[in-house]
Amino acid sequence: MKDANTNFIEKMKPLKFSLLIAAFLVLSSFKPDKPAYKLYDADGKEIKYKKMINALSSSDIVLFGEYHNNPIAHWLELEVTKSLYSLKNGDIVMGAEMFEADNQLIMDEYLSGIITVEKFEAECRLWSNYDTDYEPLIRFAKDSAIHFVASNIPRRYASVAHKQGVDKLLDLSDEAKRYIAPLPVEFDPDSILIEKMGGMMGKSPLAIAKAQAMKDATMAWFITQNMQDKLFIHYNGSFHSDDNGGIRKYLQIYKPGTEVMTITTVSQDNMDKLDEAYLNKADFIICVHSNMTKTYVGMRKR
C-alpha cells in the first residue's frame, strides 16, 4: 500500500509538469535579447555568422557593401576580416573605395613603417569618418602586414567624368591614366545604373551612370591587379556591389571566372523577416534595425 507521501507526490506530478509547460510558454513569449543585426542569405533565410565566413573563404574576392554611416557594418567589416584572416592563415589582401589610387604610395609607406601616422593622415585625403570607421581596418592591416589597396578613382578625375563626361578622361596624360581603369570603359546602356541614377541633381541619368561606372570599373581594375593569389576583401558602399552589378560586373570583365561573393547592408524596422525588396541583393545581407545609431548624420563630407 502506498503511503500518504507517495500519493501526494504522484498527485503533484501532473501539476508540476503543467507548471513547467506554463513557465516555458511565458518565457518563450519574451525576447530578452535585442540583437543589433541579423544575417540572411540571398533567399532571405537567416544564417549563422560562421556559415557565412566558411562560404566567403571559398571565394576569390569578397565585396563588403556598407552603409557609410552604419556602425554595425563597420564593426562587422573588421570582424569578418579577422575571421577570414584566421581561416586563410593570413593569406588575404584588403582594399577600399575610401582610398584613392594615386595615394597607394602613401598607403604603402605608412603600412611599412616608413612614414608616420601623422604624415599618412595629413596627405591621404581621408574621409571625415576615417577615425571611427576605417582606421581600425588600416590598423589591422598594418599590425598584420597585410597589403591594403587604395582602389578608387582619384576624386579630381571622378569630377571630370561627372561634370564633363567620361570621354574627357581620354585627354588625361599617360601618367594620370595609371590611376583609373583602362579606357574606354565598357558600359551597358541598359544598365540598372541608369534607373538608379535617374533625376539625380538634374543631370542626364546616362551621363551620371557612366561616371558611376567609371568608379566601379576602376575599383574592379585595381582589385584584379592586386589579388596575389590570395582572398581579396574589398570595402565599398553597398550601391557599388548590390544586385550582381557594379564592381562585380567589371571584375568578370577584367578577370573572367573569378569567384566573387558579396555582402550588403540593409535597414528595416522589423528584423525578424527580410523585406522582399532586399532578396537577392547580395549573397549575404546584414539586416540592421532602422533606429540604429549613425556614425554621422547628413551628407558625408570629405
Buried (B, 14 or more C-beta within 10 A) or exposed (E): EEEEEEEEEEEEEEEEEEEEEEEEEEEEEEEEEEEBBBBBBBEBEEBEBEEBBEBBBEBBBBBBBBBBBBBBBBBBBBEBBEBBBEBBEEEBBBBBBBBBBBBBEBBBBBBEEEBEEEEBBEBBBBBEBBEEBBBBBBEBBBEBEBBBBBBBBBEEBBEBBBEEEBEEBEEBEEEBBEBBBEEEBEBEEEBBBBEBBEEEEEEBBBBBBBBBBBBBBBBBBBBBEBBEEBBBBBBBBBBBBBBBBBBBBBBBBBBEEBEBBBBBBBBBEEBEEBBEEBEBBBBBBBBBBEEBEEBBEEEEEE
